[in-house]
């Protein structure tokens, strides 16, 4: 088989070493004589995997003691509802900063539950940028301020986060969690579906400051309370055990790579290869994002005409590049260069971009 370069936006590439390790253990996990999928979620063997994943994430991401790591289900999309259900009470405002389609979706769900405000938005400029932190609008009644740290569809990313004290800052980090070091203490709650940087789909990771668990949530269905999952160490009900096993493998791999700082350095190197290909093309490739808002995870660009986009994508497919088409809502091209995408895939893409440009 010829090489396949996986640039899928999510679910997306997993480290080859992780897949191979999982394959080795598939039918006999840790001497149990069965797959990890077949173990009881209450067995000591599974519980060790579960706890190790929590501990490793805490270690790698420098998560302070006053935060809990939770494993939830329902994707980031369920968080769009779970969050306002919990915190958007009478007299309070859910403050949303809009930087793309996913923030809009988060806002839409909050509107079903309570009062909302838009504390900043770059919609008018077709989401090519991130608002200036100094221009954000806050309200005394804010229950929380919500932002999307990386905009998977438009290819923009926050570089500096606001430091606020009047309400917890909440971030959907689905498409850039663990791609760079962050100061967890700036946030009350971080959530992310696993299927981009952390593992396969099925598990959603939440990192929540303990004081946010103390809120009165008697009105919220039991399974939709963060408190429920925190009290049971995310074993309130059957967790997605195989996804968490894979998450644990991916975290182990991140540690082997030298941790989040080393991963960030490699992500910068990978993204630079492709952005340089855009910048050095004399306008043949046009990036969607403004330079200072460029995402290191999703690189979005267009060719001179729609026809060129089609030709570029068709030829790319022939050469083994997978997932380079832009999201169906915006078109164009997008290369998702998540943690597990190897440098060689980005080098191959850059080479292809250069040669396609010279031939067209
Ligand atoms: N937020 C962001 C930033 C995303 O990229 C996605 C998925 N692409 C979602 C939320 C929705 O995630 P899920 O499919 O896990 O519900």
Boltz pocket constraint, residues with backbone or C-beta under 6 A from the ligand:
constraints:
  - pocket:
      binder: B
      contacts: [[A, 9], [A, 10], [A, 74], [A, 75], [A, 76], [A, 77], [A, 78], [A, 102], [A, 148], [A, 150], [A, 151], [A, 152], [A, 172], [A, 173], [A, 174], [A, 175], [A, 193]]
      max_distance: 6.0
